[in-house]
Amino acid sequence: MAILGNVEEIQVVKERLETLKGQGLIKEWEVPYEHLLTRLSAAVFFLTPSEPSRTEDIRTALSCYPNLHYGVNENKQLSRMDWKFEYHP
């Protein structure tokens, strides 16, 4: 997946997601409506772990960014992926 867009904070998280994908923790990830986003706190990231048991490892790897909130993507309206996470100020 090419890393596009203009919000630097979002780009940093996306680069981290690509690293985690390369390490085999994440199977796939996405940021819907990225072209409309103007700040990290407006973004909702979705991902599917490579294995369900890797979820805590992923959360730990992404917790270096402040105010992480994550959980199961129950309604699957914006994405079909298993987990969602976002950052709140």
N, C-alpha and C positions, 0 to 999 in steps of 0.2 A: 504494500500500500504506500503510495507516495505521500510525503508529508507536505501538505499545502496549507494555506491560510495565513492570517496576518497577526494573530494574537500570540505574542511571544510566550506567555505563560502556558497557553494551550499547546504550543509547539514543544515545549520542554516536556510536558506530560506525555505527549504523543511519542516523542523520542524514547522516553522511558518505557512506554508500552511496547515499542518495537524491540527494545533491548530485552524485555521480559519474554517476548515472543521468540526471539532468537535463542534465549536460554531454555526454551521449552516449557515455561510456566503458563503461557497464554496460547491458546489455539488461534483465536481471532479477536479483534476489537474494532470499535467504530465510535465516531462522534457525529450523531445526526445533526443536520443543519449547521454544520461548522461554518459555512460561508456567511451565516447571519450573526455569529457570535462576536461580542466585543470585549468580553472579559472571561476569565476562568470560572468565576462563580456562576456564570450563565450556562456553562457547558455541562452536559450529562454524557458520561462515557459509559459504554457498554462493552462487556467482554465475556468470553467463554474460556474458562480455565482448560488447560490441557488435560487435567485430571481433577475431579471434584475435591480431592484431598489437598490440592495446591492452593485453594482459596486463601487460607491464612498467610501463606508465603507471599502471595500477590498483594494482599492487604498490607503486610509489613513492608514490602518493597515500595508501595505507593504512599505510605504514611509519612515519608520525608516531606511531603507537601502538606502544609497546615490545613486543618479543618476538614479532613477527609470523612465523608459519610458514604457508606456502601451497604448493599443488601441485594437480595434476590430480586431479579426483574420479574415481578409477578404478573403485571398486566400485559407486557410484551407489545405495547402500543407503538413505541418509538423504535424498538429493536426486538429481534427474535432471540438475542443472546441471553445467556443465563443470569448475568450479574450486571448491576449498574453501580456507578459511583460518581460522586460530585463533590465539589469543594465549596463550602459556605464561609463567608467572611466572619 
